[in-house]
Amino acid sequence: MSRTLPPLNALRAFEAAARHESFSRAAEELGVSHSAISRHVRGLEARLGVQLFRDASRGVALTAEGGHYLQRITPAFDVIGEATEGLADAPAGRVVVNSEPVFAAKIVVPLMAKFQQDLPEVELRLVGSNELADLDRYEADLAIRYAKTGHLNEPSDLLSDAPIYPFTAPGYLKDDTLRPEDLTRLPLLRDRGPNIWIDWVAHAGFDVDVPDPPWRMRAALALEMAVHGAGIYLGASDGTHLDEAAGRLVRVSDVGFRQGSFHLLTSGQAGRRKAVRSVRTWLLDHTKALRSGEDQPNG
């Protein structure tokens, strides 16, 4: 049976441009020039006899016909991708993980060498950002995000609910024990807002007013300041374990509490790819200790 099919390169160009709503980003994804994407799309529009895109303030936007066409061809691309991956013995391809910066730097990056050994055919691209990637537009295949309430409003996997403790550099405090008077005279650093020191003081049972720091820096900077002896850091133990193990940080109280958690979100369409599923399973397997309950807080 003969099929009426436009050139597949034109379809790929259209599908990528439609997902990103940008010819430039589609060109970057497919490894071609902006003009090549434009040429393919215009040729496809001429062949179909419809306008697929219109100009927008940022990039391009789909017309009604373009949106309908994208909805119809996307499942076909997914089926082709799954069939192709099904022929391979091992997962392969590029997987983009968008992660909260501290989690990326302190949890994922130290595991990268092991990842490359375990999944050598998968190219893992790790992007550290406080902005949540739009998984529906394929800005990332997986996203790691913190939820203060302990859950997100969409399906996700729990990665870490590690408890929060105070840490500082060795020798910064006398006998490395945090006392109430220290809270009023020393720089207090934190990785979550608004002022979780107030919550920690309540758990510790200290009768002291906690000053609100005049400004709040990013968690990565607050953690590094504590490592270099410039204050006391209050944050989750998942982000401090490497510095503790290396002797750069010490926990200055056994009083801890849990507040929020990190979760792994998977793009609905990308989750059908073997490589994405393999990365998701690998990340969950290698973060078990962060949610095992072994590091139980006191207080």
BADRENRO-176994 format. One line per 2 residues: number of its first residue (from 0); their letters; for each residue x, y, z of C-alpha. Coordinates in steps of 0.05 Angstrom, whole numbers, plus 5000, padded with zeros to 4 digits. Layout:
BEGIN
NUM> A> X:Y:Z; ...
This chain:
BEGIN
0> MS> 5000:5000:5000; 5027:5067:4980
2> RT> 5031:5120:5035; 5027:5195:5027
4> LP> 5087:5217:5068; 5125:5282:5066
6> PL> 5202:5279:5072; 5220:5253:5141
8> NA> 5274:5306:5150; 5220:5359:5142
10> LR> 5176:5323:5193; 5234:5320:5243
12> AF> 5247:5394:5233; 5174:5412:5243
14> EA> 5166:5368:5304; 5228:5396:5339
16> AA> 5210:5468:5321; 5139:5457:5346
18> RH> 5162:5429:5413; 5210:5485:5426
20> ES> 5170:5539:5391; 5237:5561:5363
22> FS> 5274:5546:5299; 5341:5561:5333
24> RA> 5330:5511:5389; 5305:5459:5339
26> AE> 5368:5470:5298; 5411:5461:5360
28> EL> 5376:5396:5378; 5381:5366:5309
30> GV> 5451:5391:5295; 5434:5432:5233
32> SH> 5430:5506:5216; 5372:5553:5230
34> SA> 5363:5562:5156; 5357:5486:5146
36> IS> 5300:5483:5196; 5266:5542:5163
38> RH> 5274:5512:5094; 5246:5444:5116
40> VR> 5186:5476:5150; 5170:5522:5091
42> GL> 5175:5464:5044; 5129:5423:5088
44> EA> 5079:5480:5090; 5080:5485:5015
46> RL> 5070:5410:5007; 5012:5408:5057
48> GV> 4982:5474:5033; 4974:5501:5104
50> QL> 5010:5549:5149; 5040:5512:5208
52> FR> 5073:5569:5246; 5062:5643:5258
54> DA> 5112:5694:5284; 5111:5706:5359
56> SR> 5146:5755:5406; 5195:5700:5424
58> GV> 5208:5651:5368; 5147:5622:5333
60> AL> 5080:5595:5353; 5038:5540:5323
62> TA> 4976:5556:5284; 4913:5515:5298
64> EG> 4930:5470:5238; 5002:5464:5263
66> GH> 4980:5444:5332; 4932:5392:5306
68> YL> 4986:5364:5260; 5036:5359:5317
70> QR> 4986:5321:5360; 4976:5271:5304
72> IT> 5048:5258:5285; 5080:5258:5355
74> PA> 5053:5187:5372; 5082:5163:5306
76> FD> 5151:5190:5325; 5145:5157:5393
78> VI> 5128:5090:5362; 5186:5094:5314
80> GE> 5233:5113:5371; 5209:5056:5415
82> AT> 5215:5006:5358; 5286:5029:5343
84> EG> 5308:5026:5415; 5276:4957:5421
86> LA> 5327:4930:5372; 5385:4951:5415
88> DA> 5411:4907:5471; 5430:4965:5516
90> PA> 5399:5034:5526; 5432:5089:5485
92> GR> 5423:5162:5467; 5424:5230:5501
94> VV> 5385:5242:5565; 5378:5313:5593
96> VN> 5369:5319:5669; 5350:5388:5695
98> SE> 5367:5392:5769; 5366:5440:5828
100> PV> 5439:5463:5831; 5461:5438:5900
102> FA> 5431:5369:5888; 5465:5367:5820
104> AK> 5533:5387:5848; 5533:5347:5913
106> IV> 5493:5285:5893; 5493:5273:5818
108> VP> 5562:5298:5797; 5600:5254:5846
110> LM> 5563:5194:5816; 5579:5210:5743
112> AK> 5640:5165:5738; 5598:5107:5763
114> FQ> 5543:5125:5715; 5591:5124:5656
116> QD> 5613:5055:5676; 5543:5028:5684
118> LP> 5510:5061:5624; 5566:5075:5575
120> EV> 5521:5084:5515; 5479:5138:5548
122> EL> 5502:5211:5544; 5477:5244:5607
124> RL> 5471:5319:5602; 5463:5351:5671
126> VG> 5436:5421:5674; 5437:5457:5742
128> SN> 5380:5508:5747; 5331:5535:5798
130> EL> 5280:5542:5743; 5237:5481:5728
132> AD> 5246:5457:5657; 5183:5448:5616
134> LD> 5182:5373:5606; 5122:5378:5560
136> RY> 5164:5418:5511; 5223:5370:5517
138> EA> 5267:5422:5551; 5291:5362:5592
140> DL> 5276:5288:5598; 5281:5286:5674
142> AI> 5277:5341:5726; 5299:5341:5799
144> RY> 5262:5391:5842; 5251:5408:5915
146> AK> 5181:5410:5945; 5173:5443:6012
148> TG> 5106:5409:6023; 5136:5341:6014
150> HL> 5102:5327:5947; 5092:5358:5879
152> NE> 5028:5369:5841; 5047:5320:5787
154> PS> 5071:5247:5787; 5143:5240:5811
156> DL> 5191:5194:5848; 5219:5211:5916
158> LS> 5294:5220:5913; 5312:5247:5981
160> DA> 5277:5269:6045; 5342:5276:6084
162> PI> 5336:5314:6150; 5362:5384:6163
164> YP> 5419:5396:6212; 5467:5453:6228
166> FT> 5538:5447:6201; 5601:5488:6202
168> AP> 5676:5482:6190; 5717:5443:6242
170> GY> 5742:5489:6296; 5694:5545:6281
172> LK> 5657:5532:6347; 5687:5513:6414
174> DD> 5682:5437:6419; 5639:5438:6356
176> TL> 5575:5443:6396; 5522:5495:6378
178> RP> 5498:5535:6438; 5440:5584:6443
180> ED> 5486:5644:6449; 5519:5625:6384
182> LT> 5454:5637:6348; 5454:5710:6367
184> RL> 5526:5729:6352; 5548:5686:6293
186> PL> 5529:5688:6219; 5471:5641:6206
188> LR> 5469:5610:6137; 5412:5570:6108
190> DR> 5391:5535:6044; 5316:5542:6049
192> GP> 5268:5599:6066; 5237:5638:6095
194> NI> 5278:5628:6159; 5284:5555:6177
196> WI> 5329:5572:6236; 5265:5590:6274
198> DW> 5239:5519:6261; 5305:5488:6282
200> VA> 5306:5529:6347; 5236:5504:6363
202> HA> 5258:5432:6353; 5321:5444:6395
204> GF> 5281:5475:6452; 5326:5536:6456
206> DV> 5296:5598:6488; 5328:5649:6442
208> DV> 5304:5698:6389; 5335:5681:6322
210> PD> 5356:5742:6281; 5333:5742:6209
212> PP> 5394:5747:6164; 5393:5813:6125
214> WR> 5397:5775:6060; 5391:5704:6036
216> MR> 5441:5676:5987; 5434:5615:5943
218> AA> 5442:5548:5978; 5507:5532:5942
220> LA> 5539:5596:5966; 5514:5588:6037
222> LE> 5543:5518:6040; 5610:5540:6013
224> MA> 5613:5597:6064; 5605:5546:6120
226> VH> 5658:5501:6090; 5707:5560:6092
228> GA> 5691:5579:6163; 5646:5639:6151
230> GI> 5584:5618:6189; 5537:5562:6209
232> YL> 5498:5528:6154; 5430:5498:6165
234> GA> 5413:5450:6110; 5396:5379:6090
236> SD> 5447:5325:6102; 5442:5299:6030
238> GT> 5480:5361:6006; 5533:5359:6061
240> HL> 5554:5286:6064; 5614:5292:6019
242> DE> 5642:5352:6057; 5630:5315:6123
244> AA> 5666:5254:6097; 5724:5297:6074
246> GR> 5729:5333:6141; 5708:5400:6113
248> LV> 5644:5404:6153; 5620:5378:6221
250> RV> 5550:5370:6246; 5544:5415:6308
252> SD> 5480:5387:6336; 5443:5321:6335
254> VG> 5377:5359:6332; 5348:5355:6263
256> FR> 5281:5356:6228; 5252:5341:6160
258> QG> 5223:5395:6116; 5206:5380:6044
260> SF> 5240:5332:5996; 5272:5324:5928
262> HL> 5233:5290:5873; 5248:5263:5803
264> LT> 5199:5282:5748; 5197:5245:5682
266> SG> 5172:5274:5617; 5111:5235:5594
268> QA> 5135:5225:5523; 5209:5219:5539
270> GR> 5194:5167:5592; 5177:5118:5537
272> RK> 5250:5117:5515; 5293:5061:5541
274> AV> 5351:5108:5557; 5307:5154:5598
276> RS> 5277:5096:5637; 5346:5069:5650
278> VR> 5371:5136:5677; 5309:5142:5721
280> TW> 5320:5072:5750; 5395:5085:5759
282> LL> 5383:5150:5797; 5332:5118:5843
284> DH> 5378:5060:5858; 5437:5104:5874
286> TK> 5399:5152:5920; 5367:5098:5964
288> AL> 5408:5118:6024; 5378:5189:6021
290> RS> 5309:5162:6035; 5324:5098:6073
292> GE> 5307:5127:6141; 5376:5109:6168
294> DQ> 5392:5183:6181; 5336:5196:6230
296> PN> 5333:5265:6263; 5329:5276:6337
298> G> 5285:5327:6371
